[in-house]
Amino acid sequence: MDVTGTAQRLAVIPGDDRPVIHGGEVRVVEHEATGSHYMRLVLEAPAIAASALPGQFVMLTAARAGETVPALPRPMAIYAIDTVRGLVTIVYALVGRGTRRLAEFTPGESMHVVGPLGRGFDIPLRTDAVLLLGRGIGTCSLTTVAEYDARAGIETYAVTSARTRRALVGGDLYRAMGASVVLEVTDDEGTSAPDAVFARLVGMVDDRPPQLVLVCGSNRLTAVALQLGERWGASVQVSLEAHMACGIGYCHGCSTGERTSALEEPLVCKAGPVFAVAGRGC
C-alpha cells in the first residue's frame, strides 16, 4: 500500500505496549544470498530477540565502525526470531547502494542495530485463525506472525506473491510453522491476479474463515484483504513500507499524509508500521 496520501484510510491501532528499544553493535552470525535478489542475515541480538513483537522492525547501519557513509540506517522487517539462541533473522532485497553495502558484512563482523521498532500487529486473544497476504519482500513483515501463531495455537493461512518463483519469500517458514494453507502465487505462472487469489481463498477457507487479515507489500493485495474482510467480518491490518532515516519519529520522513506540518501525521515508524485499514479505495 502506498504511503503518501493514505492517512485518510488508516486508523492508528489503540494501545501501545511496545518493548524497550535497544541499540548497539551486534555480531553477524550468517549472511548469504537467497532467492533471486535477496540476502538472509542472521544477527546475534538477544535483547531484541527476547522482546520483539510480530510485525516490528529494526534499523541496520550499513557503515562499519569508523566509516561515515552510508550515513543513514535502513529499516528492515524482522523475518524470524530465535529466542533460545538470541538470534534475529532479516531477509532483504538488494535495491541500492545502502543494501549492497549491507551485503558486504561477513559472519563474525559487528553491525550497528537499533530495535525493536514500530507498532506490531494487534492479534486479539479471541483469534482462532489469521490470514497473511504478502507480496515480494513485503512478506517479511508477516512471517513473525506465523511464528507467534504457532506458539499461541492460532491457525495460519498464508499467501506469498511475487513476479517469479525465485522471488517468492516466506513459504518455507510458513510450512515450518505449521500453516494449514500456504499459497505461493506468481505473475509468470498466472496465479497472482487478485481475482484468482480471492477465489482460491474463498474456496479453501470460507467454511472456517479467519477473524483477522494481515497484508503487506501490494495495493492489489490490500484490496483483496478488504474484500475478504468484508465477506468474513474480519478485521484488516496493513503493514506499510516507507523510507525513513531514524525509525523513531524524529526525522518525519515516513509521513502517511501530506508533507505539511498540519497533515503529515501519522508517521509510519511511530504510529505504525501496522495500521487498521478500511475502505475499498486503497
C-alpha positions in Angstrom: 0.0 0.0 0.0 1.5 3.4 -1.0 2.4 5.6 2.0 1.9 9.2 0.8 -1.7 10.3 1.0 -3.2 7.2 2.6 -3.7 8.6 6.1 -7.5 9.1 5.5 -7.9 5.4 5.1 -5.8 4.3 8.0 -6.5 4.2 11.7 -3.9 4.0 14.4 -4.4 0.9 16.5 -5.2 1.7 20.1 -2.8 1.0 22.9 1.0 1.0 22.9 2.8 -1.8 24.7 6.0 -1.7 22.7 9.1 -3.1 24.3 12.2 -1.1 25.2 14.4 -0.1 22.2 17.9 -1.4 22.2 20.8 -0.1 20.2 24.4 -1.1 19.7 26.9 -3.4 18.0 25.7 -7.0 17.4 27.5 -9.9 15.8 26.7 -11.1 12.3 26.2 -14.9 12.6 25.2 -15.8 9.0 24.9 -13.7 5.8 24.1 -15.3 2.5 22.3 -14.9 -0.8 18.9 -16.4 -1.1 16.3 -16.4 -3.9 16.7 -14.2 -6.9 18.0 -10.9 -5.4 17.6 -11.3 -1.6 20.0 -11.6 1.3 19.5 -13.6 4.5 21.1 -12.0 7.5 21.2 -13.6 11.0 22.2 -11.4 13.9 23.1 -12.3 17.5 20.8 -9.8 19.2 19.4 -11.4 22.3 17.8 -8.3 23.7 15.9 -7.7 20.5 15.0 -11.4 20.1 13.6 -11.6 23.6 11.3 -8.6 23.3 10.3 -8.1 19.6 6.6 -8.3 18.7 5.2 -9.7 15.5 5.4 -7.0 12.7 8.2 -4.9 14.3 11.4 -3.8 12.5 15.0 -2.8 13.1 17.3 -0.2 11.7 20.5 -1.5 10.2 23.6 0.7 9.7 25.5 -0.1 6.5 28.6 1.8 7.6 31.2 -0.1 9.5 32.8 1.4 12.7 34.9 4.4 11.7 33.1 4.9 8.4 30.8 7.9 7.7 28.9 6.6 4.7 26.3 5.4 4.0 25.2 7.7 6.8 21.5 6.7 7.2 20.4 3.3 8.6 18.0 1.1 6.7 14.6 -0.1 8.1 14.2 -3.9 7.8 11.3 -6.1 8.9 12.2 -8.8 11.4 11.8 -12.0 9.4 12.3 -14.6 12.2 13.2 -14.8 15.9 15.1 -17.5 17.8 14.6 -16.5 21.5 16.5 -19.5 22.7 19.8 -18.6 20.9 19.1 -14.9 20.8 19.0 -14.7 17.1 17.2 -12.3 14.8 16.9 -13.0 11.1 16.4 -10.4 8.4 15.7 -11.0 4.7 16.2 -8.0 2.5 16.3 -7.1 -1.2 19.4 -5.7 -2.9 18.0 -2.5 -4.3 20.6 0.2 -4.0 23.9 1.4 -2.5 22.9 1.0 1.1 21.7 -2.6 0.8 24.7 -3.5 -1.3 27.0 -2.2 1.4 25.0 -4.2 4.0 25.6 -7.3 1.8 29.3 -6.9 2.3 29.2 -7.7 6.0 30.5 -11.2 6.8 30.0 -13.6 9.7 31.9 -12.5 12.8 31.8 -8.8 12.0 29.8 -6.3 14.1 26.9 -4.3 12.8 25.1 -1.4 14.5 21.4 -2.3 15.0 18.6 -0.5 16.7 15.3 -2.2 17.6 12.7 -3.5 18.0 10.9 -0.5 16.5 7.4 0.4 15.5 3.9 -0.9 16.4 3.4 -4.5 15.6 0.2 -6.4 14.6 -2.6 -6.5 17.1 -3.8 -10.1 17.5 -6.7 -10.3 19.8 -6.9 -13.1 22.3 -10.1 -14.4 20.7 -8.4 -15.0 17.4 -8.7 -18.6 16.1 -7.3 -18.1 12.6 -5.2 -15.4 10.8 -4.8 -14.9 7.0 -1.4 -13.4 5.9 -1.2 -11.8 2.4 2.3 -10.7 1.3 3.9 -9.6 -1.9 7.6 -9.8 -2.5 9.9 -8.5 0.3 6.7 -7.2 2.0 6.1 -10.8 3.1 8.9 -10.4 5.6 6.7 -8.1 7.7 4.3 -11.0 8.2 6.4 -14.0 8.9 6.9 -13.4 12.6 3.1 -13.5 12.9 3.2 -17.2 11.8 5.8 -17.8 14.5 3.5 -16.2 17.0 0.5 -18.2 15.8 2.4 -21.5 16.1 3.2 -20.7 19.8 -0.3 -19.4 20.5 -2.2 -22.3 18.8 -3.7 -20.0 16.2 -4.3 -21.4 12.7 -2.4 -19.6 9.9 -3.4 -19.2 6.3 -0.7 -17.7 4.2 -0.3 -16.3 0.7 3.1 -15.2 -0.7 3.1 -13.5 -4.0 5.9 -12.4 -6.4 6.8 -11.9 -10.0 8.7 -15.2 -10.4 9.0 -18.4 -8.3 12.6 -17.5 -7.4 11.4 -14.2 -6.0 9.0 -15.8 -3.5 9.7 -15.3 0.2 8.3 -17.0 3.3 6.8 -20.2 2.0 9.3 -22.5 3.8 8.9 -20.6 7.1 5.1 -20.8 6.8 5.3 -24.5 6.3 7.8 -25.0 9.1 5.4 -23.1 11.4 2.5 -25.5 10.5 0.4 -23.1 8.4 -2.6 -25.1 7.2 -2.8 -23.1 3.9 0.3 -21.9 2.0 -0.4 -20.4 -1.4 2.7 -19.4 -3.4 1.5 -17.4 -6.4 3.5 -15.7 -9.2 2.9 -13.4 -12.1 4.8 -15.5 -14.6 2.6 -18.6 -13.7 -0.6 -16.5 -14.0 -1.7 -17.3 -10.4 -1.2 -14.0 -8.7 -4.1 -12.0 -10.1 -6.3 -10.6 -7.3 -9.5 -12.2 -8.5 -7.7 -15.6 -8.7 -6.3 -15.2 -5.1 -9.7 -14.2 -3.8 -11.4 -17.2 -5.4 -8.9 -19.7 -4.2 -9.1 -18.4 -0.6 -12.9 -18.4 -0.6 -12.8 -22.0 -1.9 -10.3 -23.1 0.7 -11.3 -21.4 3.9 -14.8 -20.0 3.5 -16.1 -22.6 5.9 -13.5 -21.7 8.6 -12.7 -18.1 7.9 -10.1 -16.1 9.9 -11.0 -13.3 12.2 -8.0 -11.3 11.2 -6.5 -10.5 7.7 -2.9 -9.0 7.6 -1.3 -7.7 4.5 1.9 -6.0 3.3 3.6 -5.2 0.0 0.8 -4.6 -2.5 -2.1 -2.3 -3.1 -3.8 -5.0 -5.0 -3.5 -7.5 -2.2 -4.7 -4.8 0.2 -7.9 -4.6 -1.9 -8.2 -8.4 -1.7 -7.8 -8.2 2.1 -10.6 -5.7 2.3 -12.9 -7.8 0.1 -12.2 -10.9 2.2 -12.6 -8.9 5.4 -16.0 -7.7 4.4 -17.0 -11.2 3.3 -15.9 -12.8 6.6 -16.5 -10.0 9.0 -12.8 -10.0 9.7 -10.6 -7.1 10.8 -7.9 -5.9 8.4 -4.5 -4.6 9.3 -1.8 -3.4 6.9 1.9 -3.0 7.4 3.3 0.0 5.4 6.7 0.1 3.8 8.4 3.5 3.9 11.8 5.2 3.6 12.9 6.6 6.9 16.1 8.0 8.5 15.6 7.4 12.2 12.9 4.9 12.8 11.6 6.6 16.0 9.8 9.7 14.8 12.4 12.4 14.8 13.0 12.9 11.1 9.3 12.8 10.0 10.5 11.3 6.7 7.9 8.5 6.7 4.7 10.5 6.8 1.5 8.9 5.6 -0.2 12.2 4.9 0.6 15.4 3.1 4.1 17.0 3.6 2.9 19.8 5.8 3.2 20.3 9.5 -0.6 20.0 9.9 -1.2 16.9 7.8 1.9 14.7 7.9 0.8 12.5 10.7 0.6 9.7 11.4 4.2 8.6 10.9 4.9 5.0 9.8 7.7 4.4 12.2 6.0 5.8 15.3 2.2 5.2 14.8 2.9 2.1 12.6 4.1 0.4 10.5 0.9 -1.5 11.3 -2.4 0.3 10.9 -6.0 -0.8 10.8 -7.4 -0.2 7.3 -10.9 0.1 5.9 -12.5 1.1 2.6 -12.1 0.0 -1.0 -10.1 3.0 -2.1 -6.7 1.6 -1.2 
